[in-house]
Amino acid sequence: MYLANRIILKVKISGFTFVRNAITLDFPLKESVLSILPLVDEYVIAYSPGNTDDGTLDLIKSIGSEKIKVVEAKWEPEKFYRNTLYAHLTDIAKANCSGDWLFYLQGDEAVHESSLSVIKKACLEYLVKDEIEGLLFEYRHFWGDYAHCFTHHGWYPREIRIIRNKPEIHSWRDAQSFRIIYNFKSTAEDYLKKTDTRKLRVVAIPVYIYHYGWVRNPTKMREKQNRMIDTFNPKMDKIQEHAIDYGPLNNVPKFKGQHPKVMTERIKRLNWQDSLQKAGKPNPNRPKYKHEKIKYRLRTWLEINLLGGNEIGGFKNYTLVEKWRP
């Protein structure tokens, strides 16, 4: 509860996400859900059945929480092309939420347990401020293993992860973010359009999302990327290499903090250290990643050291109203 204008307020928070083939593609889904389960009043998962030998549904059931509500959803990449399928599935989960605020985590994202009280406080404080439509989080993008991560150029440093429960707010494009979308008819074109839409008015809060989407066995990582190519456009050629090359990790900033406790056992199970390149030069037979290119490394240095973490020309799918501190 929070005292505002002498009124005792309560806030209901719904967690929500979508998932398919979490076991097959090695998503940390269980850890993701558990990371915010103590905070939320319910957790809605739009589940789309995948491989016949995939045990995603059993994994969800193993969490053993009455807060979790599973909504089965169709997998329709032909209808929702260019990965708008992910936005559509996100919207299905969102439509089944009943909270005042809706906390969206993708199946490869987690939150540190020390941040839950801060998030709750922000949700309470801005509950009565109707002009605020979302809360903006900082990001840590882990790469190759759990000891290296990006926070700046080439990766989105911030993104909306809590939204107000309004029907006109929709997942956008490939489900990275959210927008007000007018005259919405639930088509791929609706999820892709910029016209007849509006960015959300948000408050930035000092909380990190831990993004583990690029921490997988190199073979699993390549399989996941090829499946994303398939849902973007089935006619596109898949990448033929059997495993992804993360490149020399000495070009990636070291992570000096602590991971969420829910990730402890998963981190211990990392078994592809021998496949990682610790140092040296990138493989010249593959395209360079952004962080390997001099112009992006220079921009990152300027952003971190001279611009207070602000991007040079970075795309922002939000209107920042203010920065909040607890």
FENGIVEN-V103749 format. One record per residue. N is the residue number from 1. RES is the residue in one small letter. PHI is phi in radians with two decimals (999 if undefined). Layout:
n=N res=RES phi=PHI
n=N res=RES phi=PHI
This chain:
n=1 res=m phi=999
n=2 res=y phi=-2.48
n=3 res=l phi=-1.54
n=4 res=a phi=-2.42
n=5 res=n phi=0.93
n=6 res=r phi=1.09
n=7 res=i phi=-2.00
n=8 res=i phi=-1.43
n=9 res=l phi=-1.78
n=10 res=k phi=-2.12
n=11 res=v phi=-2.25
n=12 res=k phi=-1.88
n=13 res=i phi=-2.06
n=14 res=s phi=-1.84
n=15 res=g phi=-1.61
n=16 res=f phi=-2.71
n=17 res=t phi=-2.88
n=18 res=f phi=-2.27
n=19 res=v phi=-2.75
n=20 res=r phi=-2.72
n=21 res=n phi=1.00
n=22 res=a phi=-1.12
n=23 res=i phi=-1.31
n=24 res=t phi=-0.98
n=25 res=l phi=-1.77
n=26 res=d phi=1.05
n=27 res=f phi=-1.42
n=28 res=p phi=-1.43
n=29 res=l phi=-1.07
n=30 res=k phi=-1.06
n=31 res=e phi=-1.11
n=32 res=s phi=-1.06
n=33 res=v phi=-1.09
n=34 res=l phi=-1.09
n=35 res=s phi=-1.13
n=36 res=i phi=-2.08
n=37 res=l phi=-1.01
n=38 res=p phi=-1.12
n=39 res=l phi=-1.46
n=40 res=v phi=-1.56
n=41 res=d phi=-1.57
n=42 res=e phi=-2.69
n=43 res=y phi=-2.36
n=44 res=v phi=-1.74
n=45 res=i phi=-2.12
n=46 res=a phi=-1.44
n=47 res=y phi=-1.89
n=48 res=s phi=-1.94
n=49 res=p phi=-0.99
n=50 res=g phi=-2.10
n=51 res=n phi=-1.02
n=52 res=t phi=-1.13
n=53 res=d phi=-1.68
n=54 res=d phi=-1.51
n=55 res=g phi=-1.87
n=56 res=t phi=-1.02
n=57 res=l phi=-1.10
n=58 res=d phi=-1.13
n=59 res=l phi=-1.08
n=60 res=i phi=-1.09
n=61 res=k phi=-1.12
n=62 res=s phi=-1.18
n=63 res=i phi=-1.15
n=64 res=g phi=1.21
n=65 res=s phi=-2.01
n=66 res=e phi=-1.26
n=67 res=k phi=-1.24
n=68 res=i phi=-1.44
n=69 res=k phi=-2.15
n=70 res=v phi=-1.78
n=71 res=v phi=-2.04
n=72 res=e phi=-1.31
n=73 res=a phi=-2.34
n=74 res=k phi=-1.31
n=75 res=w phi=-1.74
n=76 res=e phi=-2.25
n=77 res=p phi=-1.16
n=78 res=e phi=-1.21
n=79 res=k phi=-1.37
n=80 res=f phi=-1.93
n=81 res=y phi=-1.44
n=82 res=r phi=0.92
n=83 res=n phi=1.11
n=84 res=t phi=-1.21
n=85 res=l phi=-0.98
n=86 res=y phi=-1.15
n=87 res=a phi=-1.16
n=88 res=h phi=-1.08
n=89 res=l phi=-1.15
n=90 res=t phi=-1.08
n=91 res=d phi=-1.12
n=92 res=i phi=-1.09
n=93 res=a phi=-1.10
n=94 res=k phi=-1.02
n=95 res=a phi=-1.13
n=96 res=n phi=-1.74
n=97 res=c phi=-1.59
n=98 res=s phi=-2.09
n=99 res=g phi=-1.33
n=100 res=d phi=-1.26
n=101 res=w phi=-2.00
n=102 res=l phi=-2.09
n=103 res=f phi=-1.80
n=104 res=y phi=-1.70
n=105 res=l phi=-2.19
n=106 res=q phi=-1.30
n=107 res=g phi=-1.18
n=108 res=d phi=-2.04
n=109 res=e phi=-2.09
n=110 res=a phi=-2.57
n=111 res=v phi=-2.21
n=112 res=h phi=-1.26
n=113 res=e phi=-1.08
n=114 res=s phi=-1.21
n=115 res=s phi=-1.60
n=116 res=l phi=-1.09
n=117 res=s phi=-1.19
n=118 res=v phi=-1.17
n=119 res=i phi=-1.09
n=120 res=k phi=-1.07
n=121 res=k phi=-1.10
n=122 res=a phi=-1.13
n=123 res=c phi=-1.08
n=124 res=l phi=-1.19
n=125 res=e phi=-1.11
n=126 res=y phi=-1.68
n=127 res=l phi=-1.03
n=128 res=v phi=-1.58
n=129 res=k phi=-1.77
n=130 res=d phi=-1.06
n=131 res=e phi=-1.22
n=132 res=i phi=-1.54
n=133 res=e phi=-1.89
n=134 res=g phi=-2.90
n=135 res=l phi=-2.02
n=136 res=l phi=-1.79
n=137 res=f phi=-1.90
n=138 res=e phi=-1.39
n=139 res=y phi=-2.27
n=140 res=r phi=-2.12
n=141 res=h phi=-1.84
n=142 res=f phi=-1.41
n=143 res=w phi=-2.34
n=144 res=g phi=1.43
n=145 res=d phi=-2.56
n=146 res=y phi=-1.65
n=147 res=a phi=-1.87
n=148 res=h phi=-2.33
n=149 res=c phi=-2.72
n=150 res=f phi=-1.87
n=151 res=t phi=-2.28
n=152 res=h phi=-2.36
n=153 res=h phi=-0.91
n=154 res=g phi=1.63
n=155 res=w phi=-2.24
n=156 res=y phi=-1.27
n=157 res=p phi=-1.37
n=158 res=r phi=-2.53
n=159 res=e phi=-2.78
n=160 res=i phi=-1.32
n=161 res=r phi=-2.28
n=162 res=i phi=-2.16
n=163 res=i phi=-2.23
n=164 res=r phi=-1.28
n=165 res=n phi=-1.40
n=166 res=k phi=-2.18
n=167 res=p phi=-1.12
n=168 res=e phi=-1.40
n=169 res=i phi=-1.51
n=170 res=h phi=-2.27
n=171 res=s phi=-1.06
n=172 res=w phi=-2.28
n=173 res=r phi=1.01
n=174 res=d phi=-1.76
n=175 res=a phi=1.34
n=176 res=q phi=-1.26
n=177 res=s phi=-2.56
n=178 res=f phi=-2.37
n=179 res=r phi=-2.58
n=180 res=i phi=-1.29
n=181 res=i phi=-2.11
n=182 res=y phi=-1.48
n=183 res=n phi=0.88
n=184 res=f phi=-1.34
n=185 res=k phi=-2.16
n=186 res=s phi=1.03
n=187 res=t phi=-2.08
n=188 res=a phi=-1.02
n=189 res=e phi=-1.08
n=190 res=d phi=-1.11
n=191 res=y phi=-1.25
n=192 res=l phi=-1.67
n=193 res=k phi=-1.27
n=194 res=k phi=-1.79
n=195 res=t phi=-1.22
n=196 res=d phi=1.09
n=197 res=t phi=-2.38
n=198 res=r phi=-2.57
n=199 res=k phi=-1.22
n=200 res=l phi=-1.33
n=201 res=r phi=-1.51
n=202 res=v phi=-2.25
n=203 res=v phi=-2.03
n=204 res=a phi=-1.46
n=205 res=i phi=-2.04
n=206 res=p phi=-1.45
n=207 res=v phi=-2.33
n=208 res=y phi=-1.73
n=209 res=i phi=-1.65
n=210 res=y phi=-1.66
n=211 res=h phi=-1.78
n=212 res=y phi=-1.89
n=213 res=g phi=-1.10
n=214 res=w phi=-1.89
n=215 res=v phi=-2.04
n=216 res=r phi=-2.60
n=217 res=n phi=-0.87
n=218 res=p phi=-0.93
n=219 res=t phi=-1.24
n=220 res=k phi=-1.13
n=221 res=m phi=-1.13
n=222 res=r phi=-1.16
n=223 res=e phi=-1.09
n=224 res=k phi=-1.11
n=225 res=q phi=-1.11
n=226 res=n phi=-1.16
n=227 res=r phi=-1.21
n=228 res=m phi=-1.21
n=229 res=i phi=-1.08
n=230 res=d phi=-1.13
n=231 res=t phi=-1.39
n=232 res=f phi=-1.31
n=233 res=n phi=-2.82
n=234 res=p phi=-1.01
n=235 res=k phi=-1.47
n=236 res=m phi=-1.26
n=237 res=d phi=-1.24
n=238 res=k phi=-1.42
n=239 res=i phi=-1.35
n=240 res=q phi=-1.48
n=241 res=e phi=-1.03
n=242 res=h phi=-1.35
n=243 res=a phi=-2.59
n=244 res=i phi=-1.38
n=245 res=d phi=-1.82
n=246 res=y phi=-1.27
n=247 res=g phi=1.39
n=248 res=p phi=-1.17
n=249 res=l phi=-1.32
n=250 res=n phi=-1.22
n=251 res=n phi=-1.55
n=252 res=v phi=-1.98
n=253 res=p phi=-1.00
n=254 res=k phi=-1.32
n=255 res=f phi=-1.58
n=256 res=k phi=-1.92
n=257 res=g phi=-1.68
n=258 res=q phi=-2.06
n=259 res=h phi=-1.40
n=260 res=p phi=-0.98
n=261 res=k phi=-1.04
n=262 res=v phi=-1.11
n=263 res=m phi=-1.58
n=264 res=t phi=-0.98
n=265 res=e phi=-1.19
n=266 res=r phi=-1.12
n=267 res=i phi=-1.08
n=268 res=k phi=-1.13
n=269 res=r phi=-1.48
n=270 res=l phi=-1.01
n=271 res=n phi=-2.29
n=272 res=w phi=-2.08
n=273 res=q phi=-0.98
n=274 res=d phi=-1.20
n=275 res=s phi=-1.58
n=276 res=l phi=-1.64
n=277 res=q phi=-1.62
n=278 res=k phi=-1.35
n=279 res=a phi=-2.76
n=280 res=g phi=1.83
n=281 res=k phi=-1.75
n=282 res=p phi=-1.10
n=283 res=n phi=-1.07
n=284 res=p phi=-1.25
n=285 res=n phi=-1.57
n=286 res=r phi=-2.24
n=287 res=p phi=-1.08
n=288 res=k phi=-1.28
n=289 res=y phi=-1.29
n=290 res=k phi=-0.99
n=291 res=h phi=-1.24
n=292 res=e phi=-1.65
n=293 res=k phi=-1.59
n=294 res=i phi=-1.04
n=295 res=k phi=-1.11
n=296 res=y phi=-1.35
n=297 res=r phi=-1.15
n=298 res=l phi=-1.16
n=299 res=r phi=-1.10
n=300 res=t phi=-1.09
n=301 res=w phi=-1.06
n=302 res=l phi=-1.10
n=303 res=e phi=-1.10
n=304 res=i phi=-1.32
n=305 res=n phi=-1.62
n=306 res=l phi=-2.10
n=307 res=l phi=-1.98
n=308 res=g phi=1.11
n=309 res=g phi=1.55
n=310 res=n phi=-1.36
n=311 res=e phi=-1.31
n=312 res=i phi=-1.56
n=313 res=g phi=1.20
n=314 res=g phi=-1.24
n=315 res=f phi=-1.36
n=316 res=k phi=-2.17
n=317 res=n phi=-1.60
n=318 res=y phi=-2.90
n=319 res=t phi=-1.92
n=320 res=l phi=-1.38
n=321 res=v phi=-1.55
n=322 res=e phi=-2.85
n=323 res=k phi=-1.84
n=324 res=w phi=-1.85
n=325 res=r phi=-2.24
n=326 res=p phi=-1.19
